[in-house]
Amino acid sequence: MPRHGGGVSPRRRLLLALVGVLVLVGVVLVGVQVVASRGPSVDPSSRPEQDALGPVLLVPGYGGSQASLEPLAGRIRASGRTVKVLALEGDGTGDLSAQVDVLDAAADTALKGGAPSVDVVGYSAGGVVAGLWVARDDGAAKARRVITLGAPLDGTTLAAAGAATLPSACPVACRQLAPGSAQLAELARARVGTLLPWLSIWTTGDETVTPPDSARLDGAVNIPLQSLCPGAQVDHGSLPRDPAVAGLVLEGLSTARLDPGGDCTTLRAEGAPSS
């Protein structure tokens, strides 16, 4: 017989309550998964001002050679900017996380010293370091812009081949630069190219980062050098020394909207070493 007043039995009320709790938990878990899949988010109000220039931090590539970046560093200094070429842990062949810590410490030191922000230029694996820094250490609130040169943001098959055929010659950072590594998967999930102005430059003649367009990054301004300088014979190691590349970097570091371009002759003139 039905209960008086259409009431619900205590057992049924308990069942309904449990179902409600399970539905709520499911909604929360789905929400957490959606947020996690989008990577870090940045409050637009916390982004550095684009017209306030701070120091430029240059992050070397695999092997950590500071000398390889000195030509580019000198050209940036000649434009009036303060530049620091970072010295990486383990000569740039150790765990990328340790290299991220070096970049974060340099950025924090600059900010504590009164800089409004930093600009980061990452060459080769240094570009991956810059991306992981943005993903992990609130880099989008510390960096005004990021520029990468020949960065294997989607990995390089050369590292994969080295890890497979000659593992003793492929230390930690080498293995972490192989396509599909945990570090590169983390970078892809974070969608760092959408978090702040990012310029990615590479050369189609790259035989170290293979394929060369592994440097392409969703959300970034992506420029293969040969799209502006057709026929340019520039390999991976020449990127930091090439005047046209330097011209693109200088335009990218300016206060203008991040959309560098122009003809190759003008870029080379802008990036040529000062006499």
N, C-alpha and C positions, 0 to 999 in steps of 0.2 A: 504494500500500500504506500502511496506517496506520503511524505512527511508533511505535517501541518505547516502552512505558510511557505511551502516550496523550499524549505531549508536544505542545506547540504550537510551530509554526514561528516563527522570529524575525520574519518579515514579519507574521504574524498577531498576535503579541504587540504589535508596534508599532502595528498598526491598532487593536487593542483599547485601547491606552493613549491614542491620539489621540481615540477616541470618548469615553473617560472624561473627558479634559480638556475636551472640548467640552460634555459634559453638565454638568460642574461650573461652567463659565463661564456656561452658560445659567441654572442655578439661582441663581448670584450676581446676574446681571443682573435676573432676575425679582424677586429679593428687594429689590434696590436700587429698582426701579420701584415695588414695593408700598410701601416706606417713603416714597419721594418723594411718592406719591399721597396719603399720609396727612398730609402737612405736618409741621411741627415737633412734637416730642413733649416733654413736660415731666415730669421726675421729680417725683412728688407730694411727696417730702420737700424739694424745693427751692422749693415754693410758699410765699409769705409767710403768716405767721400771720394769721388773720382777726380776731383780737381785739387786734392791735397796729396802731394807727393812725399813719400818716405824713402828710405833706402831700398836698394835692389839687392836681393840675395840670389846668388848664382849657385846652383846645385850641380856638381859634376856628375858624370856618367859612371858606368861600371868601370871599376878600377880607380875611381876617385881622383883623377889627375886634375889638380887645380891649374896647372900650366896650360892645359888644353883650352881653358876658358879665359885666359888672360887677354888674348886679342879682343874678344868681345867685351870683357870687363873694361879694358882701356877705352874702347869706343864709347861705352856708356858713361864712363867717368868724364870723358871729354865733352859730353852733352850737359854736364853740370850735376849729375846725380852721384850720390854716395853709393858705393858698390862693395859688397863683401862676397868673396868666393869661399864657400864652405869647405872645411876639411872633414871628410866623412870617416866614420868609424870603419875599421878593418879595411882601409884602402878602397872602400866602395864595393867590396866583394862579399861582405858579411850580410847578416840579416837586414832586410830593408827596414824593419821596425827600428833598429838602432839608428839608421840614417834619418828616419822620420823624426826621431827624438832630437837629433842634431839640428835639423831645420826648425823644429818647434822652439828649441832653446834660443836659437839665433833670432827668431821672430819676437819672442817674448822679451829678449834683451833690448831689441830695438824699440818696442812699444813702451817698456818701462823707462827707457831713456828719453821719451817724449815724442817719438815718431807717431804720426797719425795712422800709419799702416805700413806694410811692406809690399813690394812687388817681388815676385818669385820667377826666376828663369831656370827651368830644369832641362838639362841636356841629357838625351838618351835615357838611361835608367833614372837619372835625376828627375825626369818628368814623372815617372811612376812614383818616386818618393814624394814629389809635390802633391800628386793626386791622393796618395794615402794620407798625407798630412791634412789635406782639406777634409777628407772623409772622417778622420779620427779626432783631430785636435782643434776643431772649430776654425780651421784655416780660412774659411770664407768670411769670417768676421775679423780676421787679422790681415789678410792679403787684399790689396786693392785689385790686383790683376795677377794672373798666372800666364806665363808664356812657356811653351815646351818646344824643344828642337829635336826632331828625330826620336821621339819617345815611344817605346814599345808598349803603348797603353793597352793593347790587346795581346801583348806577348810577341816574342820572336821565335820562329821555328828553329833558328840557329841555336838558341838555348835548349830547346827541346831535343835537338839532335845531339848536342853535347852531353846532356844529362843521360841520354839513352846509350850512347856509344862510348863515351869517355867520362864517366861520372867523376873520376878523380880530378879532372880538369874543369869541372863545373861546380864551383862552390855554392854556398847557400843562395846568394843573390842571383846567380846564374839560373839555378833551378826555379827560383821565384819569378823569373821573367819568362818562363816557358808558358805557352798558351794553356789556359785552364787551371793555372795555379790558384791556390786559395787567395793570394794577395790580389791577383788580377780580377778574380771573381768579386772580391770585396770592392774593388775600384769600380767595376761595372755596376754593381748594386747601388753604390752611392750616387751615381749620376753627377759626378763632380763638375762636369762641364756646364751644368745648368745652375750651379750655385753661385757663380761669380764670373766676371768677364775672363774668358780663357781663349788664348790664341795658340793653336797648334800648327807648327811649321815642319815640313819634312821634304826630303828629296826623293824623287822616283829612282835615283841612282843608288839608293841605300842597299848595301849588301850585308849589313850587320843586323838591322831591323828588317826582318823578312816575314811577311811582305811589307813593303814600305808604308802602305796605308794602314798598318796597325797603329800608326800615330793618330789616325782619325778619332775624334772624340765627340760623342753626341752632345749637342748643346753648345759646343765651342765654335769659334771661327776657325775653320780648317783651310790651310793654304799649302798645297804642294808647290814647292818653289818653281817648278817648271811651268805652272799655270801662268806665272808672271814673267819668267825668264825661259822661254822655250829653248830647249837644247842645252841648258846649263849643265856642265859636267861637274857635279858636286856629289861627293860620296859622303858617307856617314861622318867620318872624321873631319871633313872639311866644313861641316855646317857652322861651327862657332867662328870660323875664320873667313867665311864668305862675305864680301861686302853687301851683297843684296840681302842676305839673311840678316846681317847687322842692321841694314836699313829698315827691314820689316820689324825687327825687335825694337828699334828706337821709336818707330811709329806706334807700336803696340804699347810702349811704356809712356807715351805722351798722355795728355789729358783729353785728347780728341776721342771721339767715339771709336770703339774697338772694331775697326773695319779697314785695316791697312790694305794698301794696294798700290796702284800706279804703275808706270812703266819701269822696266828693269833698269834702264840707264839712270833714271832718277834715284831709284833705290840704291844702286851701287854707289852713286855719288854721295848719298846721305850716309851710307855705312862705311865709306872708305876711311882708313886711318887718317887722323889729323896730321898734317905736315909740321 
